[in-house]
Amino acid sequence: MQGALNSPLTDRGRAQAWRQAEILNSLDLRGFEVLCSPQGRAFETAAIALARQVAEVRTDDRLREIGMGDWAGKMRAQLLEGEQVSSGPDGELGLYECAPGGEGFARLEMRVAGFLADLKGPSVLITHGITSRMIRALVTGVGRHGIAGMGCGQGVVYHLHSGMQNRLE
């Protein structure tokens, strides 16, 4: 449960960022603003995925990953002793909501909604799993209660336009 903790990309993470570069290099991003989470793993992803296309990447703290409070840095299996915990890319989404001292979905939704309201035009966003789900949930109109259905994945790009989400692979 990394949350706001920083970590470098793994070899697998770098390979996923190179896959995103392939996807993004097939798109014309002229006129797009590029905004990234200030967390190192996101910024490293941006550097790999967008190196051939953009000269500047701005960071915005509102794109950081959901805060995990007391659970930051702990393994999911440590959190709920004796219970089966999903080991998928984002794990059990309910864990993000009930982390002691954590941000929770309502505050994440407020943070992300403020960010989206400030966007001035077409943008490329480099963020994290749960924050990405919340952005996509708000843009598509399903809201925070629909984040479980937003899908996830590393090494992919989501294109959001006119309230629709399209996963590019």
Backbone as a ProteinNet text record, in pm:
[ID]
protein_1_A
[PRIMARY]
MQGALNSPLTDRGRAQAWRQAEILNSLDLRGFEVLCSPQGRAFETAAIALARQVAEVRTDDRLREIGMGDWAGKMRAQLLEGEQVSSGPDGELGLYECAPGGEGFARLEMRVAGFLADLKGPSVLITHGITSRMIRALVTGVGRHGIAGMGCGQGVVYHLHSGMQNRLE
[TERTIARY]
86	0	90.5	130.4	224.6	160.4	43.7	-17.4	78.6	102.2	186.2	334.8	372.2	513.8	577.2	705.4	776.5	851	863.9	944	985.9	1102.3	1144	1066	1064.5	1001.2	1083.2	1015.2	1081.5	1112.4	1181.8	1205.9	1073.4	979	846.1	777.8	789.3	731.1	791.9	923	987.6	939.7	924	872.1	730.4	649	512.7	515.3	608.5	621.6	664.8	753.9	793.4	674.2	587.6	465.4	375.7	364	286.4	348.5	481.4	548.7	509.4	503.4	460.8	319.8	231.8	93.2	88.5	153.6	148.2	220	324.5	395.2	308.4	202.1	111.8	5.5	6.9	-92.2	-27.1	-104	-56.1	-93.2	6.5	-17.5	12.8	27.7	50.6	-67.8	-37.3	-140.8	-189.5	-141.3	-180.1	-88.6	-147.1	-68.5	-37	82.6	121.8	137.9	58.5	56.5	80.8	161.2	205.6	200.7	175.8	191.9	337.3	362	500	574	503.9	568.2	665.5	782.4	891	853.6	775.5	742.7	658.2	571	490.1	576	663.7	748.6	845.1	896.6	984.1	906.4	783	697.9	678.8	649.4	629.9	754.5	870.8	996	1016.1	980.7	995.5	884.9	761.6	646.3	632.1	683	660	787.4	901.7	1029.7	1037.2	977.2	986.1	883.4	790.4	679	670.2	715.8	693.7	824.1	830.3	948.9	933.5	808.9	786	675.6	702.2	603.6	590.3	469.4	443.6	387.3	423.2	366.2	250	157.2	44.1	18.2	26.6	11.7	-123.1	-223	-356.6	-360.7	-254.3	-247.8	-176.5	-133.5	-66.4	-165.5	-110.9	-195.4	-271.3	-381.7	-463.5	-376.3	-396	-320.5	-367.2	-271.7	-304.7	-287.5	-255.5	-247.3	-156.5	-206.3	-128.3	-88.7	-154.7	-125.6	-19.6	27.3	128.6	252.1	298	417.5	394.2	270.4	241.5	191.9	215.5	165	17.1	-60.1	-204.4	-233	-154.1	-177	-159.8	-85.2	-64.4	-183.5	-266.9	-370.6	-488.4	-531.1	-649.2	-611.4	-548.7	-500.3	-611.4	-579.1	-673	-777	-779.2	-876.2	-806.4	-876.8	-824.3	-823.3	-708.4	-695.8	-652.4	-722.2	-690.1	-552.3	-480.1	-347.1	-344.3	-458.8	-464.5	-392.4	-388.3	-312.6	-349.8	-475.7	-517.1	-565.8	-568.2	-614.2	-761.4	-800.7	-938.1	-960.5	-1050.6	-1073	-1122.3	-1193.4	-1242.4	-1130.7	-1012.2	-899.4	-861.7	-876.4	-840.4	-938.2	-1057.5	-1159.6	-1146.6	-1097.8	-1099.7	-962.6	-860.7	-726.7	-727.5	-684.7	-681.1	-592.8	-649.6	-575.6	-557.4	-622	-607.3	-697.6	-680	-755.2	-900.2	-924.4	-1059.4	-1108.8	-1212.8	-1263.9	-1331.8	-1401.9	-1471.4	-1371	-1263.3	-1162.3	-1085.5	-1057.4	-992.4	-1080.9	-1209.8	-1303.7	-1299.7	-1298.8	-1293.6	-1164	-1053	-922.5	-921	-966.9	-966	-1066.1	-1182.1	-1281.5	-1225.6	-1155.4	-1092.5	-988.3	-910.4	-809.7	-876.3	-978.8	-1046.9	-1109.9	-1163.9	-1226.2	-1123.5	-998.4	-892.9	-828.9	-858.7	-800	-848.7	-757.1	-789.8	-811.8	-774.6	-788.4	-737	-709.9	-662.6	-535.4	-531.1	-420	-383.3	-258.1	-209.6	-179.9	-236.7	-219.6	-143.1	-41.9	32.4	10.6	-59.2	-97	-84.2	-165.9	-155.6	-288.6	-286.8	-402.4	-534.2	-539.9	-666.4	-703.3	-605.7	-634.2	-683.4	-624.3	-669.6	-813.8	-844.8	-983.1	-1080.3	-1042.7	-1132.6	-1149.1	-1041	-1050.3	-1145.8	-1126.3	-1209.5	-1354.7	-1375.5	-1512.3	-1584.5	-1513.6	-1576.6	-1601.7	-1505.1	-1521.9	-1634.8	-1648.8	-1754.2	-1889	-1891	-2017.6	-2064.6	-1984.2	-2029.3	-1997.3	-1910.1	-1878.2	-1797.9	-1765.4	-1675.6	-1730.2	-1860.4	-1917.2	-1902.9	-1859.3	-1840.9	-1696.5	-1603.2	-1462.6	-1425.1	-1494.4	-1461.1	-1480.9	-1572.7	-1600	-1516.4	-1423	-1345.1	-1230.2	-1200.1	-1088.8	-956.3	-855.1	-722.5	-622.4	-500.6	-396.6	-276	-163.1	-37.4	6.4	75.8	124.1	17.1	-93.3	-201.4	-224.1	-303.3	-339.7	-491.1	-551.2	-695.8	-719.8	-803	-842	-983.4	-998.5	-1128.9	-1173.9	-1296.3	-1349	-1500.9	-1563.8	-1710.5	-1776.9	-1721.3	-1780.3	-1759	-1674.8	-1648.6	-1502.9	-1479.6	-1346.1	-1311.3	-1190.7	-1142.5	-1003.2	-985.3	-855.5	-771.7	-653.5	-563.2	-452.8	-429.5	-325.5	-232.5
-117.5	0	123.6	165.5	276.9	410.7	435.1	565.3	675.4	768.3	884.1	855.5	734.2	701.7	701.4	726.3	727.5	596.5	555.1	437.7	449.6	395.2	397.3	293.4	311	210.6	81.7	-28.8	-158.4	-179.5	-287.2	-321.3	-338.4	-402.5	-421.2	-285.9	-194.7	-61.6	15.3	4.1	70.4	10.8	-120	-184.5	-136	-119.5	-68.3	76.1	156.5	295	299.1	208.4	201.5	161.4	75.4	39.2	161.8	241.9	365	460.6	464.2	548.1	506	376.5	327.1	375.8	367.2	410.4	560.8	637.6	783.4	836.4	766.6	809.6	796.4	719.6	705.3	815.5	903.3	1009.7	1146	1240	1377.3	1454.2	1487.9	1554.8	1704.7	1759.5	1904	1977.7	2077.4	2156.2	2096.7	1981	1917.7	1966.4	1993.1	2019.8	1884.6	1870.2	1744.6	1771.7	1701.4	1718.6	1583.9	1586.1	1461.5	1472.6	1361.6	1352.2	1385.1	1450.6	1478.6	1357.9	1247.1	1128.5	1071	1031.1	989	883.7	783	675.8	727.1	822.9	880.9	969.5	1048	1137.4	1057.2	947.2	859.1	797.3	759.1	707.1	812.5	935.2	1044.3	1067	1062.8	1085.4	980.7	857.1	749.9	758.7	770.4	761.2	879.7	996	1117.4	1184.1	1121.1	1183.2	1229.7	1157.9	1192.3	1295.4	1328.4	1412.7	1549	1561.6	1688.1	1741	1871.6	1936	1964.3	1970	2008.5	1923.3	1880.2	1809.5	1887.9	1935.3	2006.1	1908.4	1928	1844.2	1918.3	1840.5	1894.2	1798.5	1849	1767	1695.9	1748.3	1686.3	1555.1	1523	1396.9	1286.6	1316.7	1213.9	1100.4	988.5	873.8	898.5	827.8	838.4	814.1	895.3	880.7	759.1	681	557.3	567.7	685.9	703.7	602.8	540.1	444.9	319.8	294.7	174.8	197	317.6	345.8	260.4	193.7	111.3	-30.6	-65.8	-201.8	-289.3	-417.1	-514.8	-540.1	-562.1	-585.2	-699.7	-805.8	-922.4	-889.4	-783.3	-743.3	-667.4	-615.5	-522.6	-591.2	-700.3	-768.8	-913.3	-932.5	-1064.9	-1168.7	-1281.8	-1392.2	-1380.4	-1270.6	-1254.4	-1263.1	-1313.4	-1321.1	-1180.5	-1137.2	-1004	-1018	-951.4	-956.7	-899.5	-962.5	-913.1	-853.6	-814.2	-752	-618.6	-550.9	-425.9	-322.2	-309.4	-213.2	-282	-414.7	-488	-462.9	-487.1	-462.9	-312.5	-259.1	-115	-65.9	-150.2	-111.6	-75.9	-133.8	-101.5	45.8	101.9	242.4	334.9	287.5	367.7	364.3	252.7	238.3	247.5	291.6	303.1	405.4	367.6	462	582.9	700.9	822.6	846.3	763.3	775.6	883.5	907.5	1012.6	973.8	850.2	804.7	858	795.6	829.1	965.3	1007.3	1136.8	1251.1	1247.2	1353.6	1343.5	1221.3	1204.9	1262.4	1236	1288.9	1442.3	1504.8	1651.4	1704	1639.9	1681.7	1671.2	1557.7	1532.8	1623.9	1645.5	1734.3	1875.5	1923.2	2054.6	2059.5	1953.7	1946.3	1952.3	1869	1864.9	1999.2	2067.5	2198	2300.6	2282.9	2377	2347.9	2233.9	2203.4	2303.9	2348.3	2451.5	2396.1	2272.3	2215.4	2073.1	2020.7	1882.3	1862.1	1751.4	1725.8	1578.8	1553.2	1419.1	1419.2	1322.6	1314	1186.8	1198.9	1083.2	1076.8	972.8	961.9	817.5	776	645.6	571.8	444.4	357.4	408.1	437.9	478.4	619.5	708.2	844.2	843.3	760.9	747.5	698.6	599.4	549.2	660.7	742	848.7	953.1	991.1	1085.8	1031.7	907.9	849.2	833.5	802.8	791.2	924.9	1032.2	1164.3	1210.3	1189.1	1232.4	1155.8	1027.8	948.6	961.2	1028.6	1054.6	948.8	844.8	741.7	778	876.2	921.2	820.7	859.6	776.8	637.5	623.1	490.8	395.8	446.1	362.3	331.1	362.9	342.5	196.2	105.2	-36.5	-82.1	-20.9	-59.6	14.3	96	176.7	101.3	-15.6	-91	-33.9	-114.4	-71.3	-134	-108	-167.4	-78.1	-139.1	-67.1	-83.2	15.3	6.3	32.2	91.7	127	277.7	328.5	469.6	475.4	561.1	582.4	715.6	712.8	835.1	869.3	989.5	1035.9	1151.1	1138.6	1244.9	1237.5	1352.5	1361.9	1261.8	1244.5	1156.2	1007.9	974.7	834.3	799.9	673.8	622.7	517.9	527.5	427.6	385.6	257	203	174.3	237.1	216.9	121.4	18.1	-80.3	-99.3
0	0	0	-119.4	-127.6	-97.8	-155.2	-136.4	-175.4	-83.9	-112.9	-97.3	-56.8	-45.9	-184.4	-187	-313.7	-331.6	-455.4	-487.3	-632.6	-666	-805.9	-885.4	-1016.1	-1100.6	-1097.2	-1101.3	-1115.3	-1263.3	-1294.4	-1435.5	-1507.9	-1441.2	-1501.3	-1523.6	-1428.3	-1441.9	-1558.5	-1575.1	-1688.6	-1820.5	-1825.8	-1947.8	-1977.6	-1874.3	-1893.5	-1942.5	-1892.4	-1938.3	-2085.2	-2124.7	-2266	-2352.5	-2302.4	-2376.9	-2391.6	-2286.9	-2296.3	-2398.4	-2405.9	-2505	-2646.3	-2669.9	-2801.9	-2834.4	-2738.3	-2758.3	-2783.4	-2698.7	-2708.7	-2833.2	-2878.4	-2998.8	-3123.6	-3114.6	-3229	-3231.3	-3132.4	-3120.7	-3143.6	-3193.8	-3209.4	-3082.7	-3004.3	-2876.6	-2882.6	-3002	-3012.9	-2950.5	-2869	-2803.1	-2672.6	-2635	-2508.9	-2397.7	-2282.9	-2163.3	-2100.2	-2044.1	-1980.1	-1831.1	-1751.9	-1606.3	-1540.5	-1436.2	-1374.3	-1222.3	-1158.3	-1013.6	-979.7	-866.5	-828.2	-771.6	-751.3	-696	-799.3	-751.7	-839.1	-940.6	-900.4	-994.1	-1109.3	-1084.8	-1192.4	-1281.7	-1220.7	-1299.8	-1386.2	-1332.9	-1411.2	-1527	-1503.5	-1610.5	-1718.5	-1677.6	-1773.9	-1858.4	-1796.2	-1867.8	-1976.5	-1948.5	-2047.4	-2152.3	-2107.2	-2196.9	-2291.3	-2251.6	-2330.7	-2382.1	-2364.6	-2398.9	-2543.9	-2634.4	-2776.7	-2820.5	-2732.9	-2776	-2710.5	-2588.8	-2518	-2459.8	-2449.2	-2393.8	-2244.9	-2197.1	-2057.6	-1995.2	-1874.1	-1792.9	-1663.4	-1636	-1509.4	-1408.1	-1283	-1178.1	-1111.6	-1060.9	-986.3	-870.5	-750.1	-630.5	-624.5	-691.8	-688.6	-766	-841.4	-914.9	-836.5	-712.5	-631.9	-601.5	-556.9	-524.7	-394.7	-377.8	-257.2	-134	-31.8	92.5	171.2	220.1	291.9	442.6	493.7	638.4	705.6	811.8	891.9	813.5	701.6	624	516.5	499.1	397	421.9	318.7	327.1	374.2	407.1	455.3	340.2	353.1	256.6	285.5	180.8	198.9	294.1	285.8	371.8	519.8	553.3	692.6	749	663.5	707.5	774.6	719.6	771.8	801.6	914.6	953.7	945.6	883.9	876.2	766.8	692.9	585.1	450.8	352.3	216.1	156.5	103.7	46.3	-98.3	-188.6	-330.7	-356.5	-447.9	-481.6	-622.3	-675.9	-807.8	-808.7	-923.6	-933.4	-827	-795.6	-693.7	-567.3	-565.3	-448.2	-421.2	-298.7	-257.1	-245.2	-325.3	-323.3	-187.6	-114.7	16.5	113.5	93.3	180.3	170.3	52.1	32.6	105.2	124.3	190.6	342.8	396.8	543	608.5	537.1	596.1	709.3	829.8	942.7	908.7	921.2	890	741.5	659	513.8	455.9	329.2	260.1	234.6	196.2	165.2	32.2	-18.3	-151.7	-157.9	-53.2	-58.4	-72.9	5.5	-5.7	-136.9	-182.8	-312.8	-423	-415.1	-515.1	-516.4	-401.2	-395.1	-456.9	-424.7	-477.7	-629.9	-680.5	-824.7	-896.6	-837.8	-900.4	-914.6	-813	-821.4	-931	-941.8	-1048	-1185.1	-1205.7	-1335.5	-1370.1	-1270.9	-1294.9	-1342	-1305.3	-1342.7	-1478.3	-1538.3	-1669.7	-1772.5	-1856	-1955.2	-2095.5	-2118.4	-2252.5	-2254.9	-2374.7	-2385.8	-2304.1	-2233.1	-2142.2	-2140.4	-2113.5	-2084	-1935	-1863.6	-1719	-1685.1	-1602.9	-1556.1	-1406.1	-1363.2	-1223	-1177.5	-1084.1	-1018.7	-1028.3	-991.2	-1008.8	-953.4	-825.1	-763.5	-806.8	-813.7	-858.7	-1002.8	-1086.9	-1225.7	-1230.7	-1150.4	-1147.4	-1109.7	-1009.8	-966.7	-1077	-1142.5	-1254.5	-1359.9	-1398.1	-1503.1	-1459.1	-1331.5	-1278.8	-1284.6	-1252.8	-1256.4	-1400.1	-1487	-1626.9	-1695.4	-1664.6	-1728.5	-1658.2	-1544.2	-1476.5	-1380.2	-1353.7	-1259.4	-1114.9	-1093.7	-959	-879.7	-756.2	-675.3	-647.6	-646.3	-617.1	-734.9	-848.6	-967.4	-1000.4	-908.7	-944.8	-964.4	-899.4	-915.8	-1059.9	-1129.4	-1267.6	-1371	-1327.5	-1421.2	-1485.1	-1437.1	-1492.8	-1445.7	-1459.7	-1419.1	-1514	-1492.3	-1574.3	-1582.8	-1590.7	-1606	-1750.7	-1803.6	-1939.7	-2044.3	-2003.3	-2095.4	-2086.2	-2177.8	-2178.6	-2187.3	-2108.7	-2117.3	-2186.8	-2290.1	-2360.1	-2313.5	-2259.2	-2209.7	-2298.1	-2349.1	-2435.5	-2432.3	-2414.3	-2417.4	-2323.2	-2203.5	-2104.2	-2129.2	-2225.2	-2258.7	-2228.3	-2196.9	-2169	-2273.5	-2329.1	-2423.8	-2381	-2359.5	-2317.2	-2441.1	-2448.2	-2560	-2514.7	-2593.7	-2559.2	-2675.2
[MASK]
+++++++++++++++++++++++++++++++++++++++++++++++++++++++++++++++++++++++++++++++++++++++++++++++++++++++++++++++++++++++++++++++++++++++++++++++++++++++++++++++++++++++++

